Amino acid sequence: MGLSTAWLEWLVLGAGHELMLFASVGILLIGLDDLLFDALWLATRGRDPAPVPDTPPIEGRFAVFVPAWDEAEVLPAMLRRTLAAWQGEDFRLYVGCYPNDAATLFAVSPLVARDRRLRLVIGGHEGPTTKGDNLNRLWAALGEDERAEGMRFAAIVLHDAEDHVHREELALYRRHLGDDAMVQIPVVPLIKREERWVGGHYGDEFAEAHGKELVVRSRLGLPLPSAGVGCALTRSTLALLAIERGGEPFCCDSLTEDYEIGMLIGAYGLGTRFIDTVGPAGDRIVSRGAFPGEVEKAVRQKSRWIAGISLAGWDHLGWPGSRQGDAGVSANRAWLARWMLWRDRRAPLAALILLAAYAGAILTGLGLAGELLLGWNAVVLGEGMRLLLAVNLLLLCWRMGMRGHFTARWYGLGEALVSVPRAFVANIIAILAARRAVTLYWRMLRSGEVVWDKTDHCQSEPVHQDAFVRRIAR
């Protein structure tokens, strides 16, 4: 065997072994973390996540905030759906646009002119700024209307330009906002026919996150992140945050202002609750919406989430008990709240472990090929490594089983079966998104500027929409 071949053998076998060892240990730790959370979910299943409120429904007009940048294709349809679904409800919908977004302005202006429930707010700066800045402009417009009309809104509802609202959504908020400062309902991604593999992985992830993760946090009374859609906050809650932030309740220098506002509310000791319940028609009250169906767009969106939650979120929020005013987390529950934050922020580490696992698997495969074709030394696994791989295989089967269970609840058995191979797509997107998130965060630190790094949306028919309505019922 030549020197070059021997060097290649040493590199492939040695690097493959080290990468597999690192990945196996990391997968074990994250798998045990998930398993412990699953046990917590099972242990708390007896607790009612949507108790009957002690107080009467809140009265008064609701304000609905819909920030928009370059949403001419989807926003008019969303406004028409919302106005029709909430016919008879007392609300005003604020649409936040930019002076240099002519397409969106032309698209929504005819609707605004015909319906007094719509209020167009054009920001003073050219866009895009950040979503938080856009929302703050809507908050300022709300205050102007209150002073001009001598009235006060009762609550603010957050939605995006592509959402499909539920007809019973506002009624649910009225029932529960008397007891809690913020209420979040499940967010259900629409799985589009032509984007089933990339867009569908959002359905798998949200089905598990909003079927288990937020449910457990709500049951334990821990700070609850807002999803930014399907979310309502009392007006007094936003006023409190505005006082703390010099008049603006939403963080302008954050890529995930929705996540942060929910965590801050919990840190101040105000009640937050996740409500997963059914309406009079027997279907669950959820917010549906379109998500990216192309790899590039999905990576862009998820990198924003990772940069905002895992990296910049650490700067903005710290850890429970590390900041003054963390009244919402008592000392005996601080470790639980920190555990939840760790789970939110572990995405970059998980992506690194996944990258090492795939790279190690490729090198191991090359080593086996070298053994057959070039006479390389056989790859020998020790007892400890074999045990570690066996345990990880069991954890992987459990993980896929849980993912399939929650996907089946929302989308049916067909999508649950697809969710298993679709996990590979989700992993690749997670790896690419983590890489882009680090670059995005570094650029934010160097420039001091944060820009709305939004994704494009388009109209499309979802797969199994009728089946979803049947399956969503308990």
Secondary structure, DSSP 4 states (H G I P E B T S, - for coil): --HHHHHHHHHHHHHHHHHHHHHHHHHHHHHHHHHHHHHHHHHTTTS-SSPPPSSPPPPS-EEEEEE-SS-TTTHHHHHHHHHHHTTT--EEEEEEE-TT-HHHHHHHHHHHHH-TTEEEEE-SSPSP--HHHHHHHHHHHHHHHHHHHT---SEEEE--TTEE--TTHHHHHHHHTTT-SEEE--EEEE-BGGGTTTTHHHHHHHHHIIIIIHHHHHHHT------SSSEEEEHHHHHHHHHHTTT--S-TT-S-HHHHHHHHHHHTT--EEE---B-TTSSB--EEEE---SHHHHHHHHHHHHIIIIIHHHHHH--TTSSTT-TTS-GGGHHHHHHHHHHHH-HHHHHHHHHHHHHHHHHHHHHHHHHHHT-PPP----HHHHHHHHHHHHHHHHHHHHHHHHHHHHH-HHHHHHHHHHHHHHHHHHHHHHHHHHHHHHHHHHH-------------PBTTHHHHHHHH--
